[in-house]
Amino acid sequence: MSWRGVLRRTGHVFRRTAPAIVITVLVAVAAGLFAGSYSFNLAHPTPHRVPVGTLERDHVNERFITAWDDRLNTELTVRVYPDEASALRAVDAQEVFALVRNKTGSDRDVALQLVPAAGASVARVLQQQAPAAAQAVGVSLHTTELRPLQAGDPQGLAIFYITLAAVVLGFIGAAQLSAHAGQLRLHERVLAIACYSALGALAICAVVDWMLHVLDLPAVESWAILAFTMFTCGLVFTAFHVLVGRWAILPTWLLLVMVGNPASGGAVSPALLPEPTRSLGRWLPPGASVSAQHTAVYFNDHQYVTPFLTLAVWCTAAATTAWVWRRRRYPAPSTKGTQARHTG
C-alpha cells in the first residue's frame, strides 16, 4: 500500500475513533476531578467561624468557650442574648449551632445545648472537643440537645441524598429526552421535564417518608422543593444542550455534581467547608435545594426565601438561554399544513 493510502486509511480510522478518544480522555480527567472535589471539600471538615450563643457572658462561660475555641483550632463567634426567648429564636433561625450557659449560677457547672438539626456535622465536631475543654478549665459539663435529628436519620444525611437524587435525575431525564425524543420542540421538552419532575419528586417523598419512614417530611413543601430542583436541573441541561449539543452532559455534571453537590452543605455543614466552596454552594441549585429542604424539615416556621429565589434565577436563566438559541438544536413548527390550507 502506498503512503497516500496509509495516510487516507489512518485519517479514516482517526475520524471514526476520535469521539471515543475524546470521551476516554474526558472521563479519565473527570474521574480525578470528581474524586478531588469531594476529597478536598468533605474529607477533612474544619470549623470556620462557628456561631454559638450564650445568655450570660460571665467568667465561667468565657473560660470554657476560650478553651473550647483553642481545642477546635477555629474561631467561635459568640453571640450574647438578653433572655431565653431571644436565644431560642436564634436557634430556630439557624443563627447558632449551640447555646452555652452557666448552670444554676454555679461557678463549676456549664450547660451546653447543641443544635444538631442546624448542622449535624458541626454538632459532632463541637461535641467531640467540649469535654476536653471543660476538663482543661476545671468545670463540669452538662450536654443536651435542642432540635435533635429525626430518629430515622441519625447522621443527618437523608436530606442530602434525596436532593442528590432530584439533582441527578433532573438532568439525566433531560438528557434522555435529547437522546430518545429529539423530535420534541422546546416547549414540549419543557413540559415533559415539568411532568417527570412532579412525578419524580412525589416518588422520592413516597419512598423516603411513607414507605421507609426515614424522614417525616412536610409533604407538600418537600414535594414542591424536590420538583422545583428537578425542573431547574433539567432546564440547566437543556440550556447546555442548546449551546454545546451532545457534550452538554459534561458542563452539567461539572456544575451540578462535581461543584454543586459537595458545596451544598448536605453531606457536611457549610460551616465546615473550605472557601470558596462555602460561599459558592448556597448560590448553586443543589445548595439552594438542601437549604430549603433542611429548613422545611427541621425549622418549618422559619423558612427563607433566598433558596427559592436562587432556584428561580437558575431556572429563568436556563429557560431564557434555551429559548434564545433554540433553533440551533430543536425543530421549528412545520409550515406544510399551513401552506396547504392557504393554497386550498
C-alpha positions in Angstrom: 0.0 0.0 0.0 1.3 3.4 -0.9 2.0 6.1 1.7 -1.0 8.1 0.4 -3.2 5.0 1.0 -1.7 4.6 4.5 -2.5 8.3 5.3 -6.0 8.0 4.0 -6.7 4.9 6.0 -5.1 6.4 9.1 -7.3 9.6 8.7 -10.4 7.5 8.2 -9.6 5.5 11.4 -8.9 8.6 13.4 -12.2 10.3 12.3 -14.1 7.2 13.2 -12.5 6.8 16.6 -12.0 10.5 17.5 -15.1 10.7 19.7 -14.1 7.6 21.6 -10.6 9.0 22.2 -12.1 12.4 23.4 -14.5 10.6 25.7 -11.8 8.4 27.1 -9.6 11.4 28.0 -12.5 13.4 29.4 -13.7 10.5 31.6 -10.2 10.0 33.0 -9.8 13.7 33.8 -13.3 13.9 35.2 -12.7 10.9 37.4 -9.7 12.7 39.0 -11.5 16.0 39.4 -14.6 14.2 40.8 -12.6 12.4 43.5 -10.5 15.5 44.2 -13.6 17.8 44.6 -15.2 15.5 47.1 -12.0 14.7 48.9 -11.0 18.4 49.2 -14.3 19.6 50.5 -15.5 16.6 52.6 -12.6 14.5 53.8 -11.3 16.9 56.4 -14.2 19.1 57.6 -12.8 22.0 59.7 -14.9 24.6 61.6 -14.7 28.2 60.3 -16.2 31.0 62.4 -18.9 28.8 64.1 -21.5 30.9 65.8 -22.5 29.9 69.3 -24.9 31.7 71.7 -24.9 32.4 75.4 -27.3 34.1 77.8 -24.7 35.5 80.2 -21.0 36.2 79.5 -19.5 35.5 82.9 -16.0 34.3 83.7 -17.1 30.6 83.7 -18.6 30.7 80.3 -15.7 32.8 79.0 -13.1 30.3 80.3 -15.0 27.3 78.8 -15.6 29.0 75.4 -11.9 30.1 75.2 -10.7 26.6 75.9 -13.2 25.1 73.5 -12.1 27.5 70.8 -8.5 26.5 71.3 -9.4 22.8 71.1 -11.3 23.3 67.9 -8.5 25.3 66.2 -11.0 27.7 64.9 -12.8 30.9 65.8 -16.1 30.6 67.7 -18.3 33.6 67.2 -20.0 34.3 70.5 -23.4 35.9 70.4 -24.9 37.1 73.7 -28.7 37.1 74.0 -30.6 39.0 76.7 -33.1 36.3 77.6 -34.2 32.7 76.9 -36.8 33.7 74.3 -34.3 35.6 72.1 -31.8 32.7 72.4 -34.4 30.2 71.2 -35.5 32.4 68.4 -31.8 32.5 67.2 -31.8 28.6 67.4 -35.0 28.5 65.3 -33.5 30.9 62.7 -30.4 28.7 62.5 -28.2 31.6 63.7 -26.2 29.5 66.2 -25.1 25.8 66.5 -25.0 25.7 70.3 -26.0 27.6 73.4 -23.6 27.9 76.4 -24.9 28.9 79.8 -23.9 28.9 83.4 -25.9 26.1 85.1 -27.9 27.3 88.1 -25.5 30.2 88.8 -22.6 27.8 89.8 -19.0 28.7 89.0 -18.3 25.0 88.4 -21.0 23.9 86.0 -21.6 24.7 82.4 -24.7 23.7 80.4 -24.1 23.1 76.7 -27.1 22.8 74.4 -26.2 21.6 70.9 -28.4 22.1 67.9 -27.9 19.0 65.7 -30.7 20.0 63.3 -28.8 23.2 62.4 -25.8 21.1 61.3 -25.2 17.5 62.3 -21.5 17.5 61.4 -20.9 20.8 63.2 -22.7 19.4 66.3 -20.5 16.3 66.2 -17.3 18.4 66.0 -18.4 20.7 68.8 -19.4 17.8 71.0 -16.1 15.9 70.5 -14.0 18.8 71.8 -16.3 20.1 74.5 -15.4 17.6 77.3 -11.7 18.2 77.0 -12.2 21.9 77.1 -14.3 21.6 80.2 -11.7 19.4 81.9 -9.0 21.9 81.0 -10.7 24.7 82.8 -12.0 22.6 85.7 -15.7 22.8 85.1 -18.4 20.2 85.0 -20.1 20.0 81.6 -23.8 19.0 81.1 -24.7 18.5 77.4 -28.2 18.3 76.0 -29.7 18.8 72.5 -32.1 21.4 71.1 -33.7 20.5 67.8 -32.4 16.9 67.6 -32.3 15.0 64.3 -35.1 12.7 63.4 -34.8 9.1 64.6 -34.7 7.7 61.1 -31.8 9.9 60.1 -29.3 9.8 62.9 -26.4 11.1 60.8 -28.3 13.9 59.2 -27.6 12.7 55.6 -31.0 11.8 54.3 -31.8 15.4 53.0 -28.5 15.4 51.1 -29.4 12.0 49.5 -32.9 13.0 48.4 -31.6 16.2 47.0 -28.8 14.3 45.1 -31.5 12.1 43.6 -33.5 15.1 42.5 -30.5 16.9 41.0 -29.1 13.9 39.1 -32.4 12.5 37.8 -33.4 16.1 36.9 -30.7 16.4 34.3 -30.5 12.7 33.4 -34.2 12.9 32.4 -33.5 15.9 30.2 -30.5 14.0 28.6 -32.7 11.1 27.9 -35.2 13.3 26.2 -32.5 14.7 24.0 -31.3 11.2 23.1 -34.6 9.4 22.6 -37.1 12.2 21.9 -35.1 14.6 19.8 -38.1 15.5 17.7 -39.7 17.4 20.6 -39.9 21.1 20.3 -38.6 23.2 23.1 -42.0 23.9 24.8 -42.8 20.2 24.5 -39.5 19.3 26.1 -40.0 21.8 28.9 -43.5 20.3 29.6 -42.0 16.8 29.7 -39.4 18.0 32.2 -42.1 19.5 34.3 -44.1 16.3 34.3 -41.3 14.0 35.2 -40.2 16.5 37.9 -43.6 16.5 39.5 -43.9 12.7 39.4 -40.2 12.1 40.4 -40.5 14.4 43.4 -43.7 12.6 44.5 -41.9 9.2 44.2 -39.0 10.4 46.3 -41.3 11.6 49.1 -43.4 8.5 49.0 -40.3 6.2 49.3 -38.4 8.1 51.9 -41.3 9.1 54.1 -44.4 6.9 53.6 -42.6 3.6 52.8 -39.2 3.7 54.5 -40.0 6.2 57.3 -36.5 7.7 57.1 -37.7 11.3 57.3 -41.0 12.8 58.4 -41.4 15.2 55.6 -43.8 18.2 55.3 -45.4 16.5 52.3 -46.5 19.5 50.1 -43.4 21.7 50.8 -40.9 18.9 50.4 -42.6 17.7 47.2 -42.5 21.3 45.8 -38.8 21.8 46.7 -37.8 18.5 45.1 -39.9 19.1 42.0 -38.5 22.6 41.6 -35.0 21.2 41.9 -35.5 18.5 39.3 -37.2 21.0 36.9 -34.3 23.5 37.4 -31.6 20.9 36.8 -33.5 19.6 33.7 -33.6 23.1 32.3 -29.9 23.6 33.1 -29.0 20.6 30.9 -31.4 21.8 28.2 -29.6 25.1 28.1 -26.2 23.5 27.8 -27.6 21.1 25.2 -28.7 24.1 23.1 -25.2 25.6 23.4 -22.9 22.7 23.1 -25.0 19.8 21.8 -24.1 16.2 22.6 -21.4 17.3 25.0 -23.9 19.0 27.3 -23.6 16.3 30.0 -20.1 17.5 30.8 -20.7 21.1 31.9 -23.9 20.0 33.6 -22.1 17.3 35.5 -19.3 19.7 36.4 -21.7 22.4 37.7 -24.3 20.3 39.5 -22.4 17.3 40.7 -18.6 18.0 40.9 -19.0 21.5 42.3 -22.7 21.9 43.4 -23.2 18.7 45.5 -20.1 18.9 47.7 -20.6 22.6 48.2 -24.3 22.1 49.0 -23.8 21.7 52.8 -25.8 18.4 52.7 -23.0 15.9 53.5 -21.0 18.4 55.6 -22.4 21.6 57.0 -21.4 24.8 55.2 -19.7 25.9 58.4 -17.1 23.1 58.0 -16.4 23.7 54.3 -13.3 25.5 53.0 -13.5 28.7 51.0 -14.5 29.4 48.2 -16.8 26.3 48.4 -18.5 27.6 51.5 -19.7 30.8 49.9 -20.3 29.4 46.4 -22.5 26.5 47.5 -25.6 28.5 48.6 -25.9 30.1 45.1 -26.0 26.8 43.1 -29.1 24.7 42.7 -28.0 21.8 44.9 -27.1 24.1 47.8 -30.3 26.1 47.5 -32.4 22.9 47.4 -30.6 21.4 50.5 -31.1 24.7 52.4 -34.8 24.9 51.6 -35.4 21.2 52.4 -33.4 21.3 55.6 -35.4 24.3 56.9 -38.7 22.7 55.8 -38.0 19.6 57.7 -36.4 21.0 60.9 -37.3 24.7 61.1 -40.6 24.9 59.2 -41.8 28.1 60.8 -38.6 30.0 59.7 -38.3 29.2 56.0 -36.2 31.6 54.0 -37.0 33.0 50.5 -33.3 33.1 49.3 -33.1 29.3 48.3 -36.2 29.6 46.2 -35.0 32.8 44.6 -31.7 31.1 43.7 -33.6 28.2 42.1 -35.8 30.6 40.3 -32.9 32.6 38.9 -31.2 29.4 37.6 -34.5 28.2 36.2 -35.2 31.5 34.4 -31.6 31.9 33.1 -31.6 28.4 31.7 -35.0 28.7 30.1 -34.1 32.1 28.6 -30.9 30.7 27.1 -32.6 27.7 25.7 -35.4 29.9 24.1 -33.0 32.4 22.6 -30.8 29.7 21.0 -33.5 27.1 20.5 -33.3 26.9 16.7 -29.7 25.6 16.9 -31.0 22.2 18.2 -34.8 21.8 18.2 -37.1 21.6 15.3 -39.3 24.6 14.4 -43.0 24.0 13.8 -43.8 22.6 10.4 -45.4 25.1 7.9 -46.5 22.5 5.4 -50.0 22.2 6.8 -50.4 26.0 6.9 -49.2 26.4 3.3 -51.6 23.7 2.1 -54.5 25.4 3.8 -53.6 28.7 2.3 -53.2 27.1 -1.2 -56.6 25.4 -0.8 
